[in-house]
Structures are given as C-alpha cells and as structure tokens.
Amino acid sequence: MASSDKPAQPMPTSESQTSGTPLTAGQRMLDKGAQMMQSLKPVNQMKQHVCTFALYSHDMTRQIETHHYITRINQDFLQCAVYDSDDSNAHLIGIEYIVSDRIFEALSPEEQKMWHSHAYEIKSGMWVSPRVPEMIQKPELDNIAKSYGKFWCTWQVDRGDRLPVGAPALMMSPQADSMGMVRAELVQKRDDKYNISSDALKQSRVEIEEPEWLNPIADYWKQSLGKGFALDVETTEMKLRAPFP
C-alpha cells in the first residue's frame, strides 16, 4: 500500500474519537500506579515543545500543523515525538530526527535526499516555541536554522484516519518556493491559538544567520522537477538465517 493511495479528507481534531472502547477504571488505576512507581526516563527527557508545519513529500498540497516534543541527545542530534496538537488527547503521528549540518554532510547522498533543511522554517516564523520569549529561544533558533531533519509521519490524520494505517509518509519542511509555502489560513489559525504573529516573528529573526551553504541534495523535490518520495509495502522472502557476525 502506497502512502499516497488514499485521498485526503477534512482533518479531524484531537477530540475526534479514535477507534476503540473507553478506558476502564482498572486501566486508569494501573496507569496511575505505574506513573508513581516507574521512572519513565526517556519520556521525561522531552524538554521543549515546538509548533510548526509539515508537507507530504508525495503531495505537497497536503499540509499539517505539527507539535514536536523534543529530546536533546547532544548538541548535534535531537529526536522529536510529533503530535497533531498540544492537547492531552493528541495523536502521536510520527517522529522527526534533527541533526547538525556537520552530521548531515557525513551522510551518503542517497540518505540526504530524504532530509529537509530548516533555515526558511526558522527565518519565516513558522517554527515557534509557544509561550517561550524570543530572547530565550534565540541561541536555539541560530542552531536549528543550520540543521536538517528527517520526519516520518505514521498516522495521516489529515485524511480522516482513525487509526495509523498504511505505510509511513516522508514529510518536508516549509520553503520559500511556491510548492513549499504553507497556506495562509493554516498559519493564521495557529497564530490565533497562541496569540502570536508569524510575520512579526519573521521581522524579529532577520538577523539570524543563514547557513553559509545549504546542501542542494536536501529538500530533494526542489531539484527533481517535482518528484517526491512515497513508500510501498511489498511481500518479500524472509531471511531464515542471520548473517554470521
């Protein structure tokens, strides 16, 4: 099944019912007890919430608001759990890995094709940390502007899916090119929610330094005459024997 098989439908909200029966009192009690007794160390390392937008690589007319909950592994590598909102019942829709330009340049050209740049996303005011003052964000924005990301969407909620079905979809970042521009109504809806102005943020970020050089293999659709990537799931022979180490 290709990630592009099913046409997009109106995007549901996080309040939309996901398939399944409601939690029982016993399950809630178990969750509460586990929360008290377990460390949940990986989850507790998520220290930052970012709201931005993403576009499907195989159909860039499909654009979604995304909420990244970020864990910093080190100065050169971030990993993000991506949700469709910041509500308590938000859907986990994918994961994004973010690397510095230094790490990105060490990747093979075939791998680099699946990554996107962040410079425009930062400079244009698309990438925001809600309720965090710009002055505090500034050093982080300087770093992210020079980074690259690879984002796999595993739950295409914008087409009305009540479960994460089908193959994952590769996502792209907003860009200044016409195909990469986020629709104004999506941006306005986000801005109204957080009482911000992306245009004002764009003006305040004029002095953020852009990378001296953006690798042209990233944002592959720009150089490929409108071609993107879509995954197909196919049957294959299983390996019955593990390779000798």
N, C-alpha and C positions, 0 to 999 in steps of 0.2 A: 504494500500500500504506500503510495507516494504521499509526502506531506502536503502536496497541493491537490489531492484528489477531491476533497470536499469543499464546496464553495463557502465563502464567509457569510455568516448571518449576523444580525444585530448583536452586539456584545452584551452579555449578561452582567449583572452586578454581583458583588460578593455575597449579596443576600439571596441570590438565586439558589434554589435547592440543588444540592449535589445528590446524585443517586445514592440511596441507602436509607436505613432506618435511623431514627434519632438515638443519641447516646442514652444508655440506661444509667440509673443511679449507681449501680455497681461499677460501671466503667468509669464514671466520674470520680468515684471514691478511689479506684485503683490509680487513676491519673494523679489525683491529689497526693496520695501516699507516695507514689513514685517520685513526684516532684520534690517532696520533702526529703527523701532518702537517697536519691541519685544525684550525681554531680552535674550531669548534662553539660560537660565541659565544652564539647565542640559548639553547641548552640550558644553558650554563654560568651563565646569569643566574638559574636557578632556585635560590633560596637557602633555601627553607623547605618543610617537609613538614607538612601538616595532615591529620588523620584526623577525619572527621565522617560524617554520614549524609544521604541524599537520598531523596526520594519522587517517584514519577512523577506528573506533573500530571494525566494522564488516568485514573490508577488509584492512589490513594494507599495502597492496601493493599500495593502493591509498594514495598518499602523496601530500600535497599542501603547498605552501608558504602563510603565513598569515601576516596580518598587524593589530596589536592591537592598538586601540586608548583608552588610559587608563584614567579612573576617579578614584581617590583615595577617598574612603568613609572615611576610617580611616587607622590606621597603620596595621590593621589585615584584611582589606577587600578592594579589588579592583574590579571594573567592567569594562569590555572591550567591545567596539564595534569592531567587527572583519571584515575587508575588504580583498578583494583579491589583492589589490595593494595600493600604496600611491598616485595614480593619482587622479585628480579632478573628474573623472567619474568612480571611483572604485565602485565595487558592495559590498553592505553590505551583508555578507554571514553568519553571526552568532554572538554569544555573548559568552564571557567567564567570569566566576566569579573566582576570586583568593582569597584564604583565608590562613591565617597563620596556622602553624601546631597546634597551641593552639585551634583554632576554629575547624580545621579538626578532631582532636581527640575527640571532643564532638559530632560528627555526629554518626548516627547509622551505623553499619557495612553494611547494605544494601545500604545506601546512599553512603558510602565511596567507594563502588565498581565502582561508576560512575566517580570518580575523578582520576586525574593523578598527579604524582609528577613532580617537576621542577628541581631537583638537576642536573641531567645529562644534561638537556637542557641548563642550565646556564654554567656548567663547560666545556662543549664541544664547546662552542662558537656559538651554534645555535641561542640563544636569543641575539639580538643586538638592541640597540637604535641608529639608523643611525645618524651619524654626531655628536653624543654626546661623548666626550672623556671618555675613560675607567676610568680615575681617578674620574670623576664626578659620573659615574654610580656605582662605587664600593659599596657604602653603600646599594644601592637598590639591586644590584646583591646578596649581602650577605643575604638579607631578602627573595628575591624571591627563592633562592636556597632551602630554608626551607619551601616553600609554596606548596599548592596543587591547582589545577584548575579543573573546570568543563566547558567544551566547547561544545555547541550545534551548529552544522552547519545547517543553514536553507536554504542555496542555494548552491547546489552542482555544481558549475561552471566547475569543472574538467571533468564532464561527458557531457559538452556542453549545459547544461540547460540555456535557455534564460529567464526563469522565475524561482522563487523559488517554485518548485513543489515537491510534495511528503512529506513524514514525515521527521522531523529533524533527523540528524545523530549525534551520540555521537562521539567525537574526542578524540584521545590520543596524548600524547606528545612524542617527540623523546626519545629513550632509547638506552643503550649500547647493549642490546640484539639484535640479528641479525634481528628479525622481526621489531624492533623499530628503526633501523638505517635508516636515511634519505639518499636517493640516492645522490651520489656524484655530479651528473650533476645539480640537483636542488640547492644544496649548492653553487656550483661554479657560477651558473647563478646569484644567489642573491649576492654573494661576489663581482662579477664583477660589478654589478649595483652600489654598494655603495663603491667600491674600498677598500674592507676590506679583511682580511684573517681569516676565521674561525679557521684554525689551529694555527695562531698566537694568536688569542684571547684565544684559549684553553690553550696555554702555559702561557699567562699572568694571567689566572684565576686559576692557580694551587693552590694558597694559599687561595682561597675562601673556607671557611669551609663547609664541607658537613654536613647534619643533623646527629646528633648522632644516630638517628634511623629513618628509613623510614618505615612508616606503610605498611605492606605487602598486605593489602586489596586494597590499591590504585594500579593503573596500573594492574588491575584485570587480564588482559589477560596473564600476566606472570605466575600466579599460577593456571590458569584454563585450562591448556592443550590446549591453542589456541582458547579458546572461547571468543567472544566479545559480544557486545550488538547491536541490531537493533530494531527499533520501527516499530510497525504495527498500522495502523489506522483501527478501527473497530466500527461498529454501536453498540450503547448501549441505554438503556432506559433512557430518560430524567427524572431528578428529578423534579416533579411538585410542590413540596412544599419544601421551605427552612427549614433546621433543626432549631428547636427552640434554641435561644441563651442560 
